[in-house]
Amino acid sequence: DGDWGKIEFISKLAVADAEPELIADVTAFGNYAYLARWGGADCAGPEGGGPDGGVYIIDISDPENPEEVGFIRAHQDTLIGEGMHVVHLETAEFTGDVLVVNHEGCGKNYKAGVSLWDVTDPLKPKKLSENFGDFTAGDSTNRPHVANQTHSAFLWQAGDRAFLVATDDEEAADVDIFDVTNPKKPVLIGEFDLNEFDVAQPELGLDQSFLHDMVVKQIDGEWIMLLSYWDGGYILLNVDDPANPDFLSDTE
């Protein structure tokens, strides 16, 4: 009982194959919730026929009786973690609700990057683009075609165009920005190393900063990206032109 009034527990749901530490994130949009499956205990082990990562789709139209109604399966050895969300897009190339999921790996066969799913009908999700991202690092010399592992992603629409920013786990240039106006054909339009703006804090023994998460909002007519770094605090960028963001400030 606080600033937001009383919060009352009304129901719970265990997914069909629940186990400890299975769910990494959750988002809700309309009458449905989406739960990120973080691989499970045997993700990197011998395949047992079950999924590694994926997204559970939960009908929450009756909050007292939530029901599991679907599952989007990720590639073998591929996880879905933080930053999952749904955005309604209206562009010349696509109109509908888009589910954003990140991908990291738990075994040698993973496919990383980001995937976008059309969940306009949550009971019949349709793949828009899968495992796209920055391929400049590759996961190894043997698999240069695999997108870099991606810890989080955020999608926004600005005017008649849509953009996505992703956390690149494998490079110092860990801010990857894509034009997803056509979500079936994402285009990488910029990658940036914000350590170039002296966000490191050597006086604390922190000589590098690693991007964790980000969000974009329109504030006073400008598109502002807030980036959260493990060791560099928060950073603000103006992304009115996402291919050429302007550094605004950072916290100590």
Beta strands, then each sheet from edge to edge (+ up, - down):
strand 1: 23-29
strand 2: 32-37
strand 3: 54-59
strand 4: 67-73
strand 5: 78-79
strand 6: 85-90
strand 7: 95-105
strand 8: 113-118
strand 9: 126-132
strand 10: 150-158
strand 11: 161-168
strand 12: 175-179
strand 13: 187-192
strand 14: 211-219
strand 15: 222-229
strand 16: 233-238
strand 17: 246-250
sheet 1: 1+ 2- 3+ 4-
sheet 2: 5+ 7- 6+
sheet 3: 5+ 7- 8+ 9-
sheet 4: 10+ 11- 12+ 13-
sheet 5: 14+ 15- 16+ 17-
end
